[in-house]
Each structure stands twice: as C-alpha cells, then as structure tokens.
C-alpha cells in the first residue's frame, strides 16, 4: 500500500469557508478535467454520505463508491472506499488555521490491487492524485502553496 500526504496553504481563505468548499464534492468535476463525475447521495441515518466517483486515470477510468464522514466542528472529512476499482482507498481531509490563512491536509492510503504492476503503477497513481488534489484545492480556494516539508500542526 502507498500513502500520499499533501499540505496546501491558502492565505486568502478562512478555515470554515475552506471546509465548506472542500466538502462540496459535486463541484469537483468543474475544478479539474480528470474528475469526470461525482454523485453525492442523501446523508445516511448516521450522518455520513456516500459519493460515487469517476476519475480519468491513464487511458481509462477509475470508479469507486466511498463513505464520507464529515465533521464540520473538527473540519475533517474521512473517507473509505466501499466498492470500486481500488483494492483499498482510505484517507482524510483536514482543514486548519495556519500562518495567517488555512492549510488543507489531504492524506490517503491506496492499493490498486495489482502486485505485479505495483512498482510501475503506484508512482503514477500517486503523482496523478497529488496533481488532482492540488488542482481541486486551487479551483476551490484560489492560489495555494504546497508546504514541503510538511508542517507539524497542533490540533486541540
């Protein structure tokens, strides 16, 4: 399994507004060409939602359905693939105050389930995921800067 972590800093957006925009998955296809479609269902009885994703990857499409747990108070979105093309896909969005603005942290662990091609496909999938996340966040929040090395963030 491979883990991706990206920290993007936006000076011009308050954390609550950033969380609101990032949790609006249905807008993502208008932010980046590789996200073809996101269908968001009504909330389940526990407050979680299900979202169905179709994303371009190489010369084909990746599709999956995930369970999303949105926590506006903590400004987190935790997701777990329920079914789809990944063998495993889990992670979290976290939005915090940072250096006069907002930092958006995206972390995910994935496994494409193709052990024989892992060394070839995983780096390509990671690069595509990083690129797409940055494009989405830029589309939602405006200009962002990737923080490398990633800062240590204190959460209450």
Buried (B, 14 or more C-beta within 10 A) or exposed (E): EBEBEBBBBBBEBEBEBBBBBBBEBEBBBEBBEBBBEBEBEEEEEEEBBBBBBBBBBEEEBBBBBBBBBBBEEBBBBBBBBEEBBBEBBBBBBBBBBBEEBBBBBBBBBBBBEEEEEBEEBBEEBBEBBBEBBBBBBBBBBEEBEEBEEEBEEEEE
